[in-house]
């Protein structure tokens, strides 16, 4: 059940990050189409799902969250390149800020799961097998 708890905590953390990301995106006052809202929330939730399921050992929980957050932000970042040009916020700025925020969200999701709730990744909790 331990792995299921980590998955749930990470997924909910991703969902919270998705809502936060939507809040940041809508703070400019621009009207955001419903499919884009869904994409933002789903993309950030997917970071949590990936972190919750991942058994990759990257040496430290923080690195695990940052790397997965960055990797799973790439689809949203590339779609941001198709946004209309804005003199206050270029599409390239949107691309890089999407990835950087994804890395921050990944860090925060791992912080909550690994430090606050002390839930280790699947690889860290798997029993060792005899050779």
N, C-alpha and C positions, 0 to 999 in steps of 0.2 A: 504493500500500500504506500510505502515511502515514495516510490517513483511516481505514483499517481498524484500524490500530494504536491510534489515538486512541479509536475506538469500543470496542475491546476493553478498553483501560485504564480508560475511563470506566465501562463496564458492570461490570467486575470491582470497581471502586471502589464502585459503587452496591450491588453484592452484599455487599461487606464492610460497608458502612454499614447495610444491611438486617439483617445478623447482629448488628451492634453495637446497633442499635435494638431488636431483639428481646431482646438481653441486658439492656438498660436497662429494657424493659417488664416482663421477668420478674423483675427484681431485687426487686420488691415482695413476692414470694412468692405472688402470686395465680396461680391456674391459668389459663393463656391457651389458649383453644380452638385446635385445629389450623388451622381456616380463618383465624383472626385472625393467627396466626403467618405463614401463607402470604401474607396481605394485607400485613403489615408488611414482609416481605422483598421481595415483589414491588414494592411501592410505592417503596421506597428504591432497588431495582435500576432501576426505570423512570426515576428521576432521572438515574442514570448513562447509561442508553440515550439519553435526551433530550439530555443535555449532549454525548454523543459524536456524535450526529447533527446537532445544531443548527448552523446557519450564521448565526444572528442575531448581529449586531454590536452589542453594548451598550457599547462603548467600552473595557472592561477585562475581563480574564478573571474577576476576582473578582466583579464585578457580574453577569456572565453566569451564574456558578455559583449565586450567591445568589438571583437572580430565578427561574431555572429550578427550583432546589430548593424555593422557596416555592410556585411555581405547581403543580408536580407533587406537592406534599404536600397540596394541598387535598382530593382525594378521601378520603385516609386521615384527614385532620383532621375532615371532616364525618362520617365513619363513627364516629369517636371520640365524637361527640356522642350516639350511641345506646348507649354503654356504661352499665352500671349506675352509679348515683350512689355516690360514695365520699366520706365526710366529709374524708378526707385529701387527695383530689385530685379536684376537680370536673370535670365534662365540659367546661366552658368552659376550664379550665386545660389539659385534655388537648388541646382544639382548638388553642389558641395555642402550646402547647409542641410539638405535632406540626409545625406550620408553621415555628416557629423552628428546631427541630432539622433539618428538611428544608433550610432555608437554610444551616445550618452544614454539613450533609452535602454540599450542592451546592458550597459554597465549598471544602471539602476535596477533593472529586472534581476540581474545576478546578485546585486547587493542585497535586495530583499530576500531572494530565495536562499542564497548561500550564507549570508551573515545574520540577517534578522531571524529567519526561520531555520537556519542551519540544515538546509536540505542540499545534499550533495548530488552531483550529476550521476547518471546511470552507470558510467564507467567507474566512478569513485565508489559506488555502493555495491557493484557487482562482486560476488565472491571470487576469490582467486581459484583457478583450476590447476590441478596437478599436471605436469608435463609427462 
